Amino acid sequence: MIHKIVFLGLNNDTLILLNKNKSFNVIGVNYYEYFDICTLNPFDYIFCLAYKLHYKKKSNVISKLIFKIWCMLSVFSSKIYKENKEYLNCILMHKIEIIDTEDVHYFSSFITSNAIDLLVINSWGIIPNIILTLPKFKTLNIHPSLLPKYRGALPTLWSLKNKDTATALTYIVLNDSIDDGLIVAQHVFSINELDDWKSLEIKISKLLNVTLCNDILNYLNNTFVPIKTTCDPSYTDYYNKYRRIDLLNEYSRDIYNKVGLYPYIEPFFYCYIKILDRKIFLKKIYYYKKINIILVPGGIYLGLGFILFFSKDGILKSYLFKDMQFRDSIFIIFKKITSKI
């Protein structure tokens, strides 16, 4: 039996895994504004144009042609578009419809008219309960924590923040509460002291590759054994609120991890620090290990082409223009920032 699936999330591995499995027919994915934006890079624009035409249900042949042109020129495109080459290719080659999930009426109609069996979610957006329960087998969420521990967004940050020695990849049937549904499967893996956001994402990806399709089929065929948990529920911080960097009260490791993970999960969604009441968004940040500088938590220092951030226990570094927006870099230089925040 072939099950009709709608996949919500921006994850190459998940979509491709589902699409390759002969038991599934992925017929819809959610719309992403990141691929329908104005960009100064003309090669990025070609990618966005192919995506937009497909979303608007224009000629699939034209969309494919534009995408092939982009593929030949992709070396000049931005990293985010290169990383999602297979994602768009999969959508175009298999004529998977891009759905505006913000339009609840349209989304509901799409699920009903196409007799969707299951929604599979690998993102942090909140879906209305009327949508979650509409497919025949409801909605399955991919959640990277040892539920009910760390319900909410980006739980890997809290696993690292609290120095946990283990976490898990959990598949859960969603209900109207935050990550509080039936646990279909849970795969525990270790965290060592050298792990950071990127190494945990690699571990999660490897686990997902070997467990996702099999666990979904077990759920659809009712051959799974529900997971019973004994630990008390806990929650992550607010998704937007935690983006703000607090040098006085945060450790350098925690800042490094969240600056890296946010845009990895959601492109162009950066953490920020407030300097003179202005939000400075950071694309990347690095550990600064020179020991001849006195640590003054909460302070910042402007160097030649870079800026140092003094956290609670260490120093971090970002490069002007490269790791932050052009106008923010100009602001920092013009204000000659060297002060406490």
Secondary structure, 3 states (H helix, E strand, C coil): CCEEEEEEECCHHHHHHHHHCCCEEEEEEECCHHHCCCCCCHHHHHHHHHHHHHHCCCCHHHHHHHHHHHHHHHHHCCHHHHHCHHHHHHHHHCCCEEECCCCHHHHHHHHHHCCCCEEEEECCCCCCHHHHCCCCCCEEEEECCCCCCCECCCHHHHHHHCCCCEEEEEEEECCCCCCCCCEEEEEEEECCCCCCHHHHHHHHHHHHHHHHHHHHHHHHCCCCCCCCCCCCCCECCCCCHHHECCCCCCCHHHHHHHHHHHHHHCCCCCEEEEECCEEEEECCCEEECCCCCCCCCCEEEECCCEEEEECCCCEEEEECCCCECHHHHHHHHHHCCCCEC
